[in-house]
Amino acid sequence: MKKVYYLKTCNTCTRIINELKLNSDFVFQDIKSEAITVKQLEAMKALAGSYEALFSKRAKLYKEMDLKNQDLSERDYKQYILEHYTFLSRPVIIIDDAIFIGSAKKTVEAVKEKV
């Protein structure tokens, strides 16, 4: 399976998708217009190892809700990601049984090697 979870309005997501030249071999899911399901999130967690790995601590809501001063559990991370798309670190690119999370340069380079 080749899938990209991204935000259509996110310039970084768009730049990375274009840079990687991801094509119609991939299924693209705009997480704002098509919310992530519990099953999809659980599949991502199985590949990533934890919900925390999928969670964006750079999200504006993370700061607004003062979550950094709370002791969040895996269950909390899962719930926040399901409640609001902004908590998913983007983009999430799945190629077969490999998952690539976020926009870090080394993550993008790793995807280039896999594609």
CYANA upper distance limits for C-alpha pairs under 8 A (distance plus 0.5 A):
  1 MET  CA     26 PHE  CA      8.35
  1 MET  CA     94 ILE  CA      7.60
  1 MET  CA     95 ILE  CA      6.39
  1 MET  CA     96 ASP  CA      5.28
  1 MET  CA     97 ASP  CA      8.34
  2 LYS  CA     25 ASP  CA      7.26
  2 LYS  CA     26 PHE  CA      5.28
  2 LYS  CA     27 VAL  CA      6.78
  2 LYS  CA     93 ILE  CA      7.99
  2 LYS  CA     94 ILE  CA      5.93
  2 LYS  CA     95 ILE  CA      5.07
  2 LYS  CA     96 ASP  CA      6.62
  3 LYS  CA     26 PHE  CA      5.59
  3 LYS  CA     27 VAL  CA      5.12
  3 LYS  CA     28 PHE  CA      6.41
  3 LYS  CA     29 GLN  CA      8.15
  3 LYS  CA     93 ILE  CA      6.32
  3 LYS  CA     94 ILE  CA      5.60
  3 LYS  CA     95 ILE  CA      7.22
  4 VAL  CA     26 PHE  CA      7.27
  4 VAL  CA     27 VAL  CA      6.68
  4 VAL  CA     28 PHE  CA      5.36
  4 VAL  CA     29 GLN  CA      6.65
  4 VAL  CA     91 PRO  CA      7.28
  4 VAL  CA     92 VAL  CA      6.19
  4 VAL  CA     93 ILE  CA      5.03
  4 VAL  CA     94 ILE  CA      6.87
  5 TYR  CA     28 PHE  CA      6.71
  5 TYR  CA     29 GLN  CA      5.48
  5 TYR  CA     30 ASP  CA      6.69
  5 TYR  CA     31 ILE  CA      6.79
  5 TYR  CA     90 ARG  CA      7.60
  5 TYR  CA     91 PRO  CA      6.16
  5 TYR  CA     92 VAL  CA      5.53
  5 TYR  CA     93 ILE  CA      6.95
  6 TYR  CA     10 CYS  CA      8.37
  6 TYR  CA     13 CYS  CA      6.66
  6 TYR  CA     28 PHE  CA      7.90
  6 TYR  CA     29 GLN  CA      6.77
  6 TYR  CA     30 ASP  CA      5.70
  6 TYR  CA     31 ILE  CA      6.46
  6 TYR  CA     90 ARG  CA      6.28
  6 TYR  CA     91 PRO  CA      5.22
  6 TYR  CA     92 VAL  CA      7.14
  7 LEU  CA     13 CYS  CA      7.01
  7 LEU  CA     30 ASP  CA      5.57
  7 LEU  CA     31 ILE  CA      6.31
  7 LEU  CA     32 LYS  CA      6.85
  7 LEU  CA     90 ARG  CA      7.95
  7 LEU  CA     91 PRO  CA      7.98
  8 LYS  CA     13 CYS  CA      7.82
  8 LYS  CA     14 THR  CA      7.43
  8 LYS  CA     30 ASP  CA      6.30
  8 LYS  CA     32 LYS  CA      8.41
  9 THR  CA     14 THR  CA      8.44
 10 CYS  CA     14 THR  CA      6.86
 11 ASN  CA     15 ARG  CA      6.52
 12 THR  CA     16 ILE  CA      6.66
 12 THR  CA    103 SER  CA      7.80
 13 CYS  CA     17 ILE  CA      6.65
 13 CYS  CA     90 ARG  CA      7.36
 13 CYS  CA     91 PRO  CA      6.29
 13 CYS  CA    103 SER  CA      8.10
 14 THR  CA     18 ASN  CA      6.65
 15 ARG  CA     19 GLU  CA      6.44
 16 ILE  CA     20 LEU  CA      6.49
 16 ILE  CA    103 SER  CA      7.99
 16 ILE  CA    108 VAL  CA      7.81
 17 ILE  CA     21 LYS  CA      6.52
 17 ILE  CA     22 LEU  CA      6.17
 18 ASN  CA     22 LEU  CA      7.20
 20 LEU  CA    108 VAL  CA      8.25
 20 LEU  CA    111 VAL  CA      8.17
 20 LEU  CA    112 LYS  CA      6.81
 22 LEU  CA     26 PHE  CA      7.29
 29 GLN  CA     34 GLU  CA      7.14
 30 ASP  CA     34 GLU  CA      6.37
 30 ASP  CA     35 ALA  CA      8.36
 31 ILE  CA     35 ALA  CA      5.50
 31 ILE  CA     36 ILE  CA      6.69
 31 ILE  CA     85 TYR  CA      6.65
 32 LYS  CA     85 TYR  CA      6.74
 35 ALA  CA     82 LEU  CA      8.42
 35 ALA  CA     85 TYR  CA      7.61
 36 ILE  CA     40 GLN  CA      6.73
 36 ILE  CA     41 LEU  CA      7.09
 36 ILE  CA     82 LEU  CA      7.16
 36 ILE  CA     85 TYR  CA      8.17
 37 THR  CA     41 LEU  CA      6.72
 37 THR  CA     82 LEU  CA      7.82
 38 VAL  CA     42 GLU  CA      6.56
 38 VAL  CA     82 LEU  CA      7.69
 39 LYS  CA     43 ALA  CA      6.69
 40 GLN  CA     44 MET  CA      6.77
 41 LEU  CA     45 LYS  CA      6.63
 41 LEU  CA     78 LYS  CA      8.29
 41 LEU  CA     82 LEU  CA      8.45
 42 GLU  CA     46 ALA  CA      6.68
 43 ALA  CA     47 LEU  CA      7.10
 44 MET  CA     48 ALA  CA      6.52
 44 MET  CA     54 LEU  CA      8.43
 44 MET  CA     99 ILE  CA      7.97
 45 LYS  CA     49 GLY  CA      5.93
 45 LYS  CA     50 SER  CA      5.68
 45 LYS  CA     51 TYR  CA      6.06
 45 LYS  CA     54 LEU  CA      7.92
 46 ALA  CA     50 SER  CA      7.78
 47 LEU  CA     97 ASP  CA      7.31
 47 LEU  CA     98 ALA  CA      7.22
 47 LEU  CA     99 ILE  CA      6.60
 48 ALA  CA     53 ALA  CA      6.91
 48 ALA  CA     54 LEU  CA      7.75
 48 ALA  CA     99 ILE  CA      6.97
 49 GLY  CA     53 ALA  CA      7.76
 50 SER  CA     54 LEU  CA      7.65
 50 SER  CA     74 GLU  CA      7.57
 51 TYR  CA     55 PHE  CA      6.82
 51 TYR  CA     74 GLU  CA      6.28
 51 TYR  CA     75 ARG  CA      8.44
 51 TYR  CA     77 TYR  CA      6.22
 51 TYR  CA     78 LYS  CA      6.22
 52 GLU  CA     74 GLU  CA      6.92
 52 GLU  CA     77 TYR  CA      6.39
 52 GLU  CA     78 LYS  CA      8.45
 53 ALA  CA    101 ILE  CA      8.37
 54 LEU  CA     88 LEU  CA      6.28
 54 LEU  CA     89 SER  CA      6.02
 54 LEU  CA    101 ILE  CA      7.23
 55 PHE  CA     77 TYR  CA      6.99
 55 PHE  CA     81 ILE  CA      7.40
 55 PHE  CA     87 PHE  CA      6.03
 55 PHE  CA     88 LEU  CA      5.55
 55 PHE  CA     89 SER  CA      5.87
 56 SER  CA     62 TYR  CA      8.49
 56 SER  CA     86 THR  CA      8.05
 56 SER  CA     87 PHE  CA      5.55
 56 SER  CA     88 LEU  CA      5.98
 56 SER  CA     89 SER  CA      4.90
 56 SER  CA     90 ARG  CA      8.40
 57 LYS  CA     62 TYR  CA      6.59
 57 LYS  CA     68 LYS  CA      8.44
 57 LYS  CA     87 PHE  CA      7.93
 58 ARG  CA     62 TYR  CA      7.42
 58 ARG  CA     63 LYS  CA      8.37
 59 ALA  CA     63 LYS  CA      7.55
 59 ALA  CA     86 THR  CA      6.62
 59 ALA  CA     87 PHE  CA      6.60
 60 LYS  CA     64 GLU  CA      6.74
 61 LEU  CA     65 MET  CA      6.25
 61 LEU  CA     86 THR  CA      8.11
 61 LEU  CA     87 PHE  CA      8.37
 62 TYR  CA     66 ASP  CA      6.64
 62 TYR  CA     67 LEU  CA      5.94
 62 TYR  CA     68 LYS  CA      7.57
 62 TYR  CA     87 PHE  CA      8.13
 63 LYS  CA     67 LEU  CA      6.94
 63 LYS  CA     68 LYS  CA      7.55
 66 ASP  CA     70 GLN  CA      7.85
 67 LEU  CA     71 ASP  CA      8.45
 67 LEU  CA     72 LEU  CA      8.21
 72 LEU  CA     76 ASP  CA      6.14
 72 LEU  CA     77 TYR  CA      7.24
 73 SER  CA     77 TYR  CA      6.89
 74 GLU  CA     78 LYS  CA      6.72
 75 ARG  CA     79 GLN  CA      6.67
 76 ASP  CA     80 TYR  CA      6.63
 77 TYR  CA     81 ILE  CA      6.73
 78 LYS  CA     82 LEU  CA      6.77
 79 GLN  CA     83 GLU  CA      6.55
 80 TYR  CA     84 HIS  CA      6.67
 80 TYR  CA     87 PHE  CA      6.98
 81 ILE  CA     85 TYR  CA      6.47
 81 ILE  CA     86 THR  CA      7.87
 81 ILE  CA     87 PHE  CA      5.45
 81 ILE  CA     88 LEU  CA      6.13
 89 SER  CA    101 ILE  CA      6.95
 89 SER  CA    102 GLY  CA      5.80
 90 ARG  CA    101 ILE  CA      6.88
 90 ARG  CA    102 GLY  CA      5.12
 90 ARG  CA    103 SER  CA      7.14
 91 PRO  CA    100 PHE  CA      8.49
 91 PRO  CA    101 ILE  CA      6.63
 91 PRO  CA    102 GLY  CA      5.65
 91 PRO  CA    103 SER  CA      7.11
 92 VAL  CA     99 ILE  CA      7.53
 92 VAL  CA    100 PHE  CA      6.19
 92 VAL  CA    101 ILE  CA      5.12
 92 VAL  CA    102 GLY  CA      6.71
 93 ILE  CA     99 ILE  CA      6.31
 93 ILE  CA    100 PHE  CA      5.57
 93 ILE  CA    101 ILE  CA      7.04
 94 ILE  CA     98 ALA  CA      6.25
 94 ILE  CA     99 ILE  CA      5.07
 94 ILE  CA    100 PHE  CA      6.86
 95 ILE  CA     99 ILE  CA      6.99
 95 ILE  CA    114 LYS  CA      8.25
100 PHE  CA    107 THR  CA      6.74
100 PHE  CA    108 VAL  CA      8.47
100 PHE  CA    110 ALA  CA      8.35
100 PHE  CA    111 VAL  CA      7.44
101 ILE  CA    107 THR  CA      7.52
102 GLY  CA    107 THR  CA      7.50
103 SER  CA    107 THR  CA      7.02
103 SER  CA    108 VAL  CA      7.06
104 ALA  CA    108 VAL  CA      6.92
105 LYS  CA    109 GLU  CA      6.71
106 LYS  CA    110 ALA  CA      6.61
107 THR  CA    111 VAL  CA      6.87
108 VAL  CA    112 LYS  CA      6.83
109 GLU  CA    113 GLU  CA      6.97
110 ALA  CA    114 LYS  CA      6.95
111 VAL  CA    115 VAL  CA      6.56
